[in-house]
């Protein structure tokens, strides 16, 4: 079954960039609407549903902060790619975004960027792998300190893991395939079809990830999709 086109709202006062994004989306399953001002964008957010927002963000423009707040209130679970010329590691920038974007996921993309990079990233966000829906909540740079005490790098690939459990008095080994979404020196996040038990010891069966870990948390986000955090042993 062919996937319905993704609806994207791109907001930037650079009309040339918006034009380029529109041309780049032609012939793809991407339906892009553009807005030059905050007022235009808020009107679109009020009356239309979007799957993704591309937002130009300048700390000197207070209206952009208000737009981010408006999106957070009206579309808390729709991911945002924030395009910026500022230093992406700036505490001021990240604090300003966190103050406005309290509920949903966001990712920073430094300007200037190539259109190919933007399109590839959008595809990564919404790709379907074995009916596991990959969403920006697992690629976010939103410094979620509650579940990620250490910064993790976005990293998308399938990965196999195994764990042992006792079933009807017998020790059995279970094999699970999931989607690795982010990784650090201390642990990783991934998506699976079924939840894993907290404190469950798992072994990764991957040539590039020959480690063991302990499930730190696991939660169901959709009927067939669970998000899991694992700390390396």
C-alpha positions, 0 to 999 in steps of 0.5 A, a space after each residue: 500500500 502506498 504511503 500517504 504524502 507527508 504534510 510539511 509546513 516550512 517557515 522561513 523568511 528566506 523565500 529562496 530557501 522555501 522555493 528550493 524546498 518546494 522544488 526538492 519535494 516535487 515527485 516525492 511523497 512530501 506535500 509541503 506548504 510554506 509560510 514567510 511570517 509567524 502570522 501565516 504559520 500560526 494560521 496554518 497551524 490553526 486550521 490544518 494538520 501537519 506531520 512535520 514542521 521546518 522552522 527557521 529560528 533566530 533568537 533575535 526574533 521573538 515572534 519565532 519563540 511565540 510560534 514555537 510555543 503555539 506549535 507546542 500547544 496546538 500540535 504537541 506530538 508533531 516533530 519539528 526540525 529547527 533550522 538555525 545559523 546559531 551555534 547548535 551547542 549554545 546553552 542560550 539557544 537550547 534553553 530558549 527552545 526548551 522553554 518554548 517546546 515543553 512537550 514535543 520532539 525537536 531536532 536542530 539543523 545548522 544552516 546552511 544545509 544541503 537539500 539532500 541532507 534535509 530530504 534524507 533526514 526527513 526520510 529517516 524520521 518517517 521510514 517504516 521498518 517492519 511496521 515499527 514507526 520511527 518518529 523524531 521522538 527517538 532522534 531528538 536533540 531535546 536534552 531529555 534529562 529524565 531519560 537521557 543523562 548523557 547526550 546521545 547521537 542519532 544513529 538509525 539501524 536495525 539491531 538484533 539482541 537476545 535475552 534469557 528468561 524462565 518459561 514454565 520452568 525452562 530457561 529459554 533464549 529470546 531473539 528480538 530485532 529492533 531499530 536502534 535510534 540513538 547511542 552514546 558511550 553509556 547506552 542507547 535508545 531503540 524501538 521494538 515490537 514488544 516491551 522489554 522488562 525493566 532490569 532485564 539483561 540483554 546481549 547485542 548480536 551485532 558485529 559493531 555492537 558486541 556488548 551487554 546492557 540492562 533495560 533502564 525503561 520501556 514504554 509502549 507508544 503505539 499498538 505495535 511500537 515500544 520505546 526502550 532505553 538500555 544502559 551498557 554494562 
